[in-house]
Each structure stands twice: as C-alpha cells, then as structure tokens.
C-alpha cells in the first residue's frame, strides 16, 4: 500500500506537493518555515519565501 497515489492524465502535472499532515507537525516543532526551495505543487504554501518551478525552484 502506498501513501501517495497519482493517476496520469494527458493534461495533468507531474508535480507533487508534500501533504500538509506531514509538514504541519514538523513546522510546529521548529516554529515554522521561512523558505520552501521546491514549492508550487501544494494547495497551501508551507513557507513565506518560496521557489517554484516557474522561478527555477
């Protein structure tokens, strides 16, 4: 069994964001994140400064 699943669709992206349920406890433990160097695929940003595919992240 896999924690992640992805169906291929012709017009879909191959980008995957880390699920918030994995990031949230770590962020709370360290007081949050100020940089996400590989951002863009998640629904909610994990950090205030982000680098996305568009900005060569």
DSSP file (Angstrom, degrees, kcal/mol; ACC not computed):
  #  RESIDUE AA STRUCTURE BP1 BP2  ACC     N-H-->O    O-->H-N    N-H-->O    O-->H-N    TCO  KAPPA ALPHA  PHI   PSI    X-CA   Y-CA   Z-CA
    1    1 A X              0   0    0      0, 0.0     2,-0.3     0, 0.0     3,-0.0   0.000 360.0 360.0 360.0 140.9    0.0    0.0    0.0
    2    2 A X        -     0   0    0      1,-0.1     3,-0.0     2,-0.0     0, 0.0  -0.834 360.0-145.2-111.5 146.7    1.3    3.5   -0.9
    3    3 A X  S    S+     0   0    0     -2,-0.3     2,-0.4     1,-0.0    -1,-0.1   0.735  90.0  49.4 -76.6 -23.3    0.7    6.8    1.0
    4    4 A X        +     0   0    0      2,-0.0     2,-0.4    -3,-0.0    -1,-0.0  -0.906  63.6 179.7-119.7 143.7    0.6    8.6   -2.3
    5    5 A X        -     0   0    0     -2,-0.4     2,-0.3     2,-0.0    -2,-0.0  -0.992   1.6-177.9-139.4 150.6   -1.3    7.9   -5.5
    6    6 A X        -     0   0    0     -2,-0.4     2,-0.4    10,-0.0    -2,-0.0  -0.951  14.1-151.3-150.9 126.3   -1.4    9.7   -8.8
    7    7 A X        -     0   0    0     -2,-0.3     2,-0.4     2,-0.0    -2,-0.0  -0.811  25.6-123.8 -94.5 137.6   -3.4    9.0  -11.9
    8    8 A X        +     0   0    0     -2,-0.4     2,-0.4     3,-0.0     6,-0.1  -0.688  32.3 175.9 -83.5 130.7   -1.9   10.0  -15.2
    9    9 A X    >   -     0   0    0     -2,-0.4     3,-2.2     4,-0.1    -2,-0.0  -0.989  39.2-119.1-130.8 142.3   -4.0   12.4  -17.3
   10   10 A X  T 3  S+     0   0    0     -2,-0.4    -1,-0.1     1,-0.3    -2,-0.0   0.841 113.9  34.9 -48.3 -42.8   -2.8   13.9  -20.5
   11   11 A X  T 3  S+     0   0    0     -3,-0.0    -1,-0.3     2,-0.0     2,-0.1   0.251  96.6 110.8-100.2  12.6   -3.1   17.5  -19.3
   12   12 A X    <   -     0   0    0     -3,-2.2     2,-0.2     1,-0.1    -4,-0.0  -0.441  67.7-110.9 -88.8 163.1   -2.1   16.8  -15.7
   13   13 A X        -     0   0    0     -2,-0.1    -4,-0.1     2,-0.1    -1,-0.1  -0.524   5.7-143.7 -87.4 155.2    1.0   18.0  -13.9
   14   14 A X        +     0   0    0     -2,-0.2     2,-0.3    -6,-0.1    -1,-0.1   0.195  69.0 110.4 -99.8  15.2    3.8   15.7  -12.8
   15   15 A X        -     0   0    0     25,-0.1     2,-0.4    26,-0.0    -2,-0.1  -0.696  48.2-167.4 -92.1 142.8    4.4   17.9   -9.7
   16   16 A X        -     0   0    0     -2,-0.3     2,-0.3   -10,-0.0    25,-0.2  -0.996   8.1-148.4-130.4 133.5    3.5   16.6   -6.2
   17   17 A X        -     0   0    0     24,-0.5     2,-0.4    -2,-0.4    22,-0.1  -0.723  29.8-104.7 -96.7 151.0    3.3   18.7   -3.0
   18   18 A X        -     0   0    0     -2,-0.3     5,-0.1     1,-0.1    -1,-0.0  -0.613  46.6-108.2 -71.8 126.9    4.1   17.3    0.4
   19   19 A X    >>  -     0   0    0     -2,-0.4     3,-1.9     1,-0.1     4,-1.5  -0.262  19.4-125.3 -59.2 140.7    0.8   16.8    2.2
   20   20 A X  H 3> S+     0   0    0      1,-0.3     4,-3.2     2,-0.2     5,-0.2   0.805 107.0  67.4 -57.8 -32.0    0.2   19.2    5.0
   21   21 A X  H 34 S+     0   0    0      1,-0.2     4,-0.4     2,-0.2    -1,-0.3   0.725 106.6  41.9 -65.8 -18.3   -0.4   16.4    7.5
   22   22 A X  H <> S+     0   0    0     -3,-1.9     4,-0.7     2,-0.1    -1,-0.2   0.826 120.2  41.4 -88.5 -39.3    3.4   15.6    7.1
   23   23 A X  H  X S+     0   0    0     -4,-1.5     4,-2.8     1,-0.2     3,-0.3   0.889 102.4  67.6 -77.6 -41.1    4.6   19.2    7.1
   24   24 A X  H  X S+     0   0    0     -4,-3.2     4,-2.5     1,-0.2     5,-0.2   0.878  99.6  46.9 -53.5 -50.5    2.4   20.7    9.9
   25   25 A X  H  > S+     0   0    0     -4,-0.4     4,-1.7    -5,-0.2    -1,-0.2   0.879 115.5  46.6 -63.5 -34.9    3.9   18.8   12.9
   26   26 A X  H  X S+     0   0    0     -4,-0.7     4,-1.7    -3,-0.3     6,-0.3   0.930 112.0  50.2 -69.9 -44.5    7.4   19.5   11.8
   27   27 A X  H  X>S+     0   0    0     -4,-2.8     5,-3.5     1,-0.2     4,-0.6   0.902 111.2  49.2 -60.0 -42.0    6.7   23.2   11.2
   28   28 A X  H ><5S+     0   0    0     -4,-2.5     3,-0.5    -5,-0.2    -1,-0.2   0.881 109.3  53.0 -64.8 -37.5    5.1   23.4   14.6
   29   29 A X  H 3<5S+     0   0    0     -4,-1.7    -1,-0.2     1,-0.2    -2,-0.2   0.823 117.5  35.9 -68.0 -32.0    8.1   21.8   16.3
   30   30 A X  H 3<5S-     0   0    0     -4,-1.7    -1,-0.2    -5,-0.1    -2,-0.2   0.332 118.3-102.0-106.0   6.8   10.6   24.2   14.7
   31   31 A X  T <<5S-     0   0    0     -4,-0.6    -3,-0.2    -3,-0.5    -4,-0.1   0.728  73.7 -61.8  82.1  21.6    8.5   27.4   14.8
   32   32 A X      < -     0   0    0     -5,-3.5     2,-0.4    -6,-0.3    15,-0.1  -0.150  60.8 -82.8  94.1 170.7    7.5   27.3   11.1
   33   33 A X  E     -a   47   0A   0     13,-0.6    15,-0.7     1,-0.1     3,-0.1  -0.910  23.3-172.6-115.1 142.1    9.4   27.5    7.9
   34   34 A X  E    S+     0   0A   0     -2,-0.4    15,-1.0     1,-0.2     2,-0.4   0.488  75.3  42.0-108.3  -6.9   10.6   30.7    6.2
   35   35 A X  E     -a   49   0A   0     13,-0.1     2,-0.5    11,-0.1    -1,-0.2  -0.989  49.9-177.0-143.6 132.1   11.9   29.1    3.0
   36   36 A X  E >   -a   50   0A   0     13,-2.4    15,-2.3    -2,-0.4     3,-0.6  -0.914   8.0-173.0-123.1 102.0   10.5   26.4    0.7
   37   37 A X  E 3  S+     0   0A   0     -2,-0.5    -1,-0.1     1,-0.3    13,-0.1   0.561  82.4  38.0 -76.1  -7.3   13.0   25.8   -2.1
   38   38 A X  E 3  S+     0   0A   0     15,-0.0    -1,-0.3    18,-0.0     3,-0.3  -0.460  87.1 143.4-139.3  63.9   10.8   23.4   -4.1
   39   39 A X  E <   +a   52   0A   0     12,-3.0    14,-0.5    -3,-0.6    18,-0.1  -0.400  22.0  79.8-100.4 172.2    7.3   24.9   -3.8
   40   40 A X  S    S+     0   0    0     12,-0.2    -1,-0.1    -2,-0.1   -23,-0.1   0.034  74.9  75.2 124.9 -27.2    4.3   25.2   -6.0
   41   41 A X  S    S+     0   0    0     -3,-0.3   -24,-0.5   -25,-0.2     2,-0.2   0.662  76.2  89.4 -92.3 -15.7    2.5   21.9   -6.1
   42   42 A X  S    S-     0   0    0    -26,-0.2    -2,-0.1     1,-0.1     3,-0.1  -0.510  76.0-131.9 -83.6 151.8    0.9   22.2   -2.7
   43   43 A X  S    S+     0   0    0      1,-0.2     2,-0.4    -2,-0.2    -1,-0.1   0.864  96.8  34.6 -68.6 -36.6   -2.5   23.8   -2.2
   44   44 A X  S    S-     0   0    0     -3,-0.0    -1,-0.2     2,-0.0    -4,-0.1  -0.981  94.1-114.1-121.2 128.1   -1.3   25.9    0.7
   45   45 A X        -     0   0    0     -2,-0.4     3,-0.1     1,-0.1    -2,-0.0  -0.277  15.1-154.6 -60.2 144.5    2.2   27.3    0.9
   46   46 A X  S    S+     0   0    0      1,-0.1   -13,-0.6     3,-0.0     2,-0.3   0.564  74.8  29.5 -95.0 -11.6    4.4   25.9    3.7
   47   47 A X  E    S-a   33   0A   0    -13,-0.1   -13,-0.2   -15,-0.1    -1,-0.1  -0.966  73.0-122.4-146.8 159.4    6.7   29.0    3.9
   48   48 A X  E    S+     0   0A   0    -15,-0.7     2,-0.5    -2,-0.3   -13,-0.1   0.847 103.5  49.7 -74.0 -33.5    6.7   32.7    3.4
   49   49 A X  E    S+a   35   0A   0    -15,-1.0   -13,-2.4   -16,-0.1     2,-0.4  -0.930  77.0 176.1-107.5 126.8    9.5   32.6    0.8
   50   50 A X  E     -a   36   0A   0     -2,-0.5     2,-0.5   -15,-0.2   -13,-0.2  -0.965  26.9-154.2-134.5 146.7    9.1   30.1   -1.9
   51   51 A X  E     -     0   0A   0    -15,-2.3   -12,-3.0    -2,-0.4     2,-0.2  -0.989  25.4-173.9-114.9 126.4   10.9   29.0   -5.1
   52   52 A X  E   > -a   39   0A   0     -2,-0.5     5,-3.8   -14,-0.2     3,-0.4  -0.550  43.6 -94.1-111.3 176.6    8.6   27.4   -7.7
   53   53 A X  T > 5S+     0   0    0    -14,-0.5     3,-1.3     4,-0.3   -13,-0.1   0.888 127.1  55.0 -57.0 -38.7    9.1   25.6  -11.0
   54   54 A X  T 3 5S+     0   0    0      1,-0.3    -1,-0.2     2,-0.1   -14,-0.0   0.833 110.2  44.8 -64.7 -33.2    8.5   29.0  -12.6
   55   55 A X  T 3 5S-     0   0    0     -3,-0.4    -1,-0.3     0, 0.0    -2,-0.2  -0.058 126.0 -98.9-103.3  32.6   11.2   30.6  -10.5
   56   56 A X  T < 5       0   0    0     -3,-1.3    -3,-0.2     1,-0.1    -2,-0.1   0.777 360.0 360.0  57.3  35.7   13.7   27.8  -11.1
   57   57 A X      <       0   0    0     -5,-3.8    -4,-0.3   -18,-0.1    -6,-0.1   0.439 360.0 360.0 -82.5 360.0   13.0   26.1   -7.8
